[in-house]
Amino acid sequence: MNLLEKFEYCPVCGSSHFEKDTQKSKKCSNCGFEYFMNPAAAVVAFITNDKGELLVEKRNNEPAKGTLDLPGGFADVLETAEESIMREVKEETGLTVTEARYLFSLPNVYRYSGLDIQTLDMFFACKVEDASQLKAMDDAAECMWIAPEDIHTELFGLRSVRQGLYEYLNIDGNRR
């Protein structure tokens, strides 16, 4: 279900005349307020160790619990994408990001609590202070290092992460 469908009443005046205006907006015919459903910002990290292995997590929570993932998550309000990736990596792995270089972005649909949340996932190549401090925390049930040639994108539960891995490993020449 599209999240916009859940909004029945105008959040400004409370009118029930809050109706679809465009594919991504609803407008109140009572007070004129228009709400646009824009994507939520999310970040994803590519982190490699000295052996060139990629840091991979096993998801601890739904959606796609138990599948493979990369460190990352949603940006907080008033946080830059760089601050978001640094915070998310720290929360999930205990590692401190010293450099975050933006690579590319992909649109995604994140299924959560029965709703389709539209996201814009921003991918970063990250360097960390001390990879030996790796510890699975928060959303990560387990953390592991995997050689690029041993990565199988079909084992990753989120569509944008699979696509991002494909681009990172194949287009950028990081595989083999």
C-alpha positions as CSV (number, residue, x, y, z in Angstrom):
1,M,0.0,0.0,0.0
2,N,1.2,3.5,-0.9
3,L,1.8,5.6,2.3
4,L,-0.1,8.5,0.7
5,E,-3.3,6.5,0.8
6,K,-3.2,6.4,4.6
7,F,-3.6,10.2,4.8
8,E,-7.4,10.6,4.9
9,Y,-7.7,14.0,6.6
10,C,-5.9,17.3,6.0
11,P,-3.1,17.7,8.7
12,V,-3.6,21.5,8.7
13,C,-7.4,21.9,9.0
14,G,-8.6,18.3,9.6
15,S,-11.0,18.4,6.6
16,S,-12.0,15.1,5.0
17,H,-11.6,16.8,1.6
18,F,-8.0,15.8,1.4
19,E,-7.8,14.2,-2.0
20,K,-5.3,13.0,-4.6
21,D,-4.0,15.9,-6.7
22,T,-1.1,14.3,-8.5
23,Q,0.7,10.9,-8.4
24,K,2.7,12.0,-5.5
25,S,0.5,14.6,-3.7
26,K,-2.8,15.2,-1.9
27,K,-4.5,18.5,-1.7
28,C,-7.1,19.9,0.7
29,S,-10.0,21.5,-1.1
30,N,-11.0,23.2,2.1
31,C,-7.8,25.1,3.1
32,G,-5.6,24.6,0.0
33,F,-2.8,22.7,1.8
34,E,-0.9,20.3,-0.5
35,Y,1.2,17.5,0.8
36,F,3.9,15.9,-1.4
37,M,5.1,12.4,-0.7
38,N,8.9,12.6,-1.3
39,P,11.3,9.8,-0.7
40,A,13.0,9.2,2.6
41,A,16.8,9.6,2.6
42,A,18.8,6.5,3.3
43,V,22.6,5.7,3.1
44,V,24.6,2.6,2.4
45,A,28.3,2.0,3.0
46,F,30.9,0.0,1.0
47,I,33.8,-0.7,3.5
48,T,36.8,-2.8,2.6
49,N,39.6,-4.1,4.8
50,D,43.3,-4.4,4.0
51,K,42.7,-7.7,2.1
52,G,40.1,-6.0,-0.2
53,E,37.2,-7.8,1.4
54,L,33.9,-6.1,1.7
55,L,32.1,-5.7,5.0
56,V,28.7,-7.4,5.0
57,E,26.1,-7.8,7.6
58,K,23.3,-10.3,8.3
59,R,20.0,-8.4,8.9
60,N,18.7,-8.6,12.5
61,N,15.3,-7.1,11.7
62,E,12.5,-7.1,9.1
63,P,12.3,-6.4,6.3
64,A,14.4,-9.2,4.9
65,K,15.5,-10.5,8.4
66,G,18.3,-13.0,8.1
67,T,19.5,-11.9,4.6
68,L,22.7,-10.2,3.8
69,D,23.0,-6.4,3.8
70,L,25.5,-3.6,3.8
71,P,25.9,-1.1,6.7
72,G,23.5,1.8,6.5
73,G,20.0,3.1,7.2
74,F,17.8,6.1,7.3
75,A,19.1,9.7,7.6
76,D,17.9,11.6,10.7
77,V,16.3,15.0,10.6
78,L,18.9,17.8,10.2
79,E,21.7,15.3,9.4
80,T,23.8,15.4,6.3
81,A,24.2,12.2,4.3
82,E,27.8,12.0,5.4
83,E,26.8,12.3,9.1
84,S,24.2,9.7,8.5
85,I,26.6,7.1,7.1
86,M,29.1,7.8,9.9
87,R,26.4,7.3,12.5
88,E,24.8,4.2,10.9
89,V,28.2,2.5,10.5
90,K,29.1,3.2,14.1
91,E,25.7,2.0,15.4
92,E,25.8,-1.2,13.4
93,T,29.4,-2.2,13.5
94,G,31.2,-0.1,16.2
95,L,33.6,1.2,13.5
96,T,34.5,4.9,13.1
97,V,34.3,6.2,9.6
98,T,37.2,8.5,8.7
99,E,36.2,9.2,5.1
100,A,32.9,8.9,3.3
101,R,33.0,9.4,-0.5
102,Y,29.7,9.6,-2.3
103,L,29.4,7.2,-5.3
104,F,25.9,7.1,-6.6
105,S,22.2,6.8,-5.6
106,L,19.3,4.5,-6.4
107,P,15.6,4.7,-5.8
108,N,14.1,2.0,-3.6
109,V,10.9,0.8,-2.1
110,Y,11.3,-0.3,1.5
111,R,8.4,-2.5,2.7
112,Y,7.8,-1.7,6.4
113,S,4.8,-2.5,8.6
114,G,2.8,-3.3,5.5
115,L,3.5,0.0,3.8
116,D,5.7,0.8,0.8
117,I,8.1,3.5,1.9
118,Q,9.8,5.2,-1.1
119,T,13.5,5.9,-0.4
120,L,16.5,7.4,-2.1
121,D,19.5,5.3,-1.2
122,M,22.9,7.1,-1.3
123,F,25.9,4.8,-1.6
124,F,29.3,5.8,-0.1
125,A,32.8,4.3,-0.2
126,C,33.9,4.5,3.4
127,K,37.3,4.2,5.1
128,V,37.3,3.3,8.8
129,E,39.8,4.0,11.6
130,D,40.4,0.5,12.9
131,A,38.6,-2.5,11.2
132,S,39.7,-4.8,14.0
133,Q,37.1,-3.1,16.2
134,L,34.3,-4.7,14.2
135,K,31.3,-5.8,16.3
136,A,27.7,-6.6,15.2
137,M,25.3,-4.3,16.9
138,D,21.9,-2.7,16.5
139,D,20.4,-3.8,13.1
140,A,23.2,-6.2,12.4
141,A,22.9,-9.8,13.7
142,E,26.4,-10.6,12.4
143,C,29.2,-8.9,10.5
144,M,31.7,-10.6,8.2
145,W,34.3,-9.8,5.6
146,I,33.7,-11.3,2.2
147,A,36.0,-11.3,-0.8
148,P,34.4,-9.5,-3.8
149,E,34.6,-12.6,-6.0
150,D,32.6,-14.5,-3.3
151,I,29.7,-12.0,-3.1
152,H,26.4,-13.3,-4.5
153,T,24.0,-10.4,-4.9
154,E,21.0,-12.7,-4.8
155,L,21.7,-13.3,-1.1
156,F,21.1,-9.7,-0.2
157,G,17.5,-9.0,0.8
158,L,17.0,-5.4,-0.3
159,R,16.6,-4.6,-4.0
160,S,18.6,-1.3,-4.0
161,V,21.5,-3.0,-2.1
162,R,21.6,-5.8,-4.7
163,Q,21.6,-3.3,-7.5
164,G,24.2,-1.1,-5.7
165,L,26.4,-4.1,-5.2
166,Y,26.1,-5.0,-8.9
167,E,27.2,-1.6,-9.9
168,Y,30.0,-1.4,-7.3
169,L,31.4,-4.9,-8.1
170,N,31.0,-5.0,-11.9
171,I,30.9,-1.5,-13.3
172,D,33.5,0.0,-11.0
173,G,35.8,-2.9,-11.6
174,N,36.0,-3.9,-7.9
175,R,35.3,-7.6,-8.6
176,R,38.3,-10.0,-9.3
